[in-house]
Each structure stands twice: as structure tokens, then as C-alpha cells.
Amino acid sequence: MGTKLFGIDISYYQSKISIQGFQNAINKSGVKFVIMRLGYTGSSSLSPSLDSTFETNYANAVKVGLPVGIYYYSLATNKQEAKKEAEFVIAHLKGKKITLPVYIDMEDSAHRQYK
């Protein structure tokens, strides 16, 4: 049977997490990795936007040695929109050490991503 690891999913909704906050998560809760939102496509603007907590949370997670993966909240409904979002993600990952997967979160029924 596989080993289970405890990780956290963070974004703007959890706020900026300090180095001490990540240390506490590791020491008190046993957090072994973090998956954080890099950005999202705004429902009004339909433009890619960077999560306002990403840079701080990324830097602090790396400083305490947590493996980091990211996700992007997509509203793409066609190839052109998906490509625009992917290019945005790639541009913001330059120079960063991402040790876990990069995910695309597609779950918005209002934009007909699924039926």
C-alpha cells in the first residue's frame, strides 16, 4: 500500500503565509508539500490574473523546504483561451523551482467547461 502525505492547497483565500506560518504547518500539522494557486482567469475580464498571494507564498514555502506544485483556475472553453492561460502560467514560472505538478483547474459550469 502507498504512503500518504499531508499537503495543503493555498491561494488568496488563505491569505499570505509567513515563513513562521509554514514552519508551524510543518511542525504542528505534518504538512509535507504545498499546492498553490498561481492565478486565475477573471470571470468579468476573462483575462489571466496572478493570485495576489502567490509570490509571497511561493518564496516562503521554498525557504522552509516544502515541495511546491501549482494550479491555475481556468475559464478556457476553447483552444485559443487555453493557450493564452498556459502562456501566462509559463511566463510566471520562469526562474521558479516547481518540484510537483502544474495543474489546470477546470470546474466552472457557468463557462460551460463541463455539462
N, C-alpha and C positions, 0 to 999 in steps of 0.2 A: 504494500500500500504506500502511496506517496506521502511526502511530508507536507504538512500545512504550514504556511507562513502567514502572518498577520500584517496587512498593509492598510494604508489609508488613501482615500480619494479626497483631494483638496482642490478648492477653487475659491473664487471671490466670496462665496457663501460661508467659508470657514475663516475668512479674513487672512491677513498676513500672519505667518507663523514665525516667531523668533527662533534663533538658534536654541535658546533655552527651552522653548516650546517643543521643538523637535527632540531635544535631549530627554525631556520629560516623557514624550510619547514612546521613545525607545526604552527608557529605564522603567517606567511605571506600567506601560501597556504592552510592551513587547513588539512594538512596530518594527518590521524588518525592511519595508520598502514603501515608496510613495508613488501614486499615480496622480499627476496634477493636470488641471486644465490649462492648456497653453492659450486657448482662445475660443472664439465662437463667432458665428455669423449672426448679426443682429436681425431680429425679426422685422424691425421697421426699416432699417437702412439696407438690409440684405448685403452688407459689406463685412468682411472679416475684421475682427477686433481682438486685440490682445487682452487676456484676462489681467485686470489691474494688479493682481497679487502674484502673477507668475514669476516675474524676475526675482522678487524678494524670496518667495518660497523656494524657487529653484536653487538660488545661491545658498540659502540656509540649510536646505536638505543635503546638498552636496558637501557643505562644510562639516556636517556631522557624520558623513559617510553613508548616507542612505542611498540605495539604488533608486534611480528615478526613471519613471515612464511618464508619458504624457498622453493627453487626449485632446481632440478638437471637437467642439459641438457644432455639427454640420447642419445646414439647412438646404444643402445642394439637392436639386431634383433633376439635374442633367449633367452631362459630361463637362461642359464649359464651366459651370458653377463649381463642380468638384475639383477641377483643375485649378481654379482660382484659389480655393481653400487650401489645396495641397501646396501650392507655391507659397502661400502665406506661412504655412507651418514650416516648410523647408527653410525659408528665409529667417525665421525666428529661432531655428535650431542651430544655425551656423555658430560654431565655436563652443557649443554645449556638449557635455558628455551625458548622453542619454543611454542608460545601461539596460533598460527594459523596453518593451514595445511602445510604438506610437500607434494610438488607436484613433479611429474616427467614430464619433458617437452620432449615430443616425437614429433618432427616435421620435421625430416631430411629425405627428399626424396632421397638424394644421397645414404643413407644407407638402403634404401628400408623398412623404418618403416611404410610407407603407400604407396598406389598406386595412 
